[in-house]
Amino acid sequence: MNWFEKLNQYFPIEEMKSQEHMEALLNEKGDLYYKDEGDKHVLMYAEFPTFVFIDYVYVSSSARGEGLGHKLMDRMKEKNKPIILEVEPVDYEDSDTEKRLRFYQREGFSHAQSIGYSRRSLATNEWSQLEILYWSPEDYSEEKIFEQMKQMYKEIHTYKDKKFYGKSYQPVEEVLKLDEERTVENMIDSLDAKKKV
């Protein structure tokens, strides 16, 4: 299995970029978009001057428990920049979403509760509601994370989208919203609450 097949098997179709899109990012934006690949992992990320965006991280089930995910996160943290990523809301019927969130909790990530993020998949035309997690070496405001997410969305997610999918993603203003009053449960805190029950 090549790197794309591994990602494609693991991530829902709504969240996947096409192979053509990712290869174009690697080839045409090679100073920004990177692939870190080994026998048991694939990590796709964009490194901007002031932050890192993790696009996809896959660790083989055969490597679970070996600390490989932690090593990959340490490698990203060594860049000494905020790290941002998107996650699905926790579905307690799907243990994978909870396991993923517990992993990021252990790695010290916070939930950007004031950032609303929903976009339509060009593959299925269905809406995906995602949440933003971030890690920062210093105290970082969600407002800054929001501005960085907007930059990433325009430079990575929508890069040549019309060429690859035949249509364009929605403009960033429709997809990302900053709302201090947004009432959404803190995903990280809710894991602790669930543990106590």
Summary of the structure (lengths in Angstrom):
residues: 197
radius of gyration: 16.3
end to end distance: 41.0
largest distance: 49.6
contacts: 540
relative contact order: 0.16
helix: 41%
strand: 23%
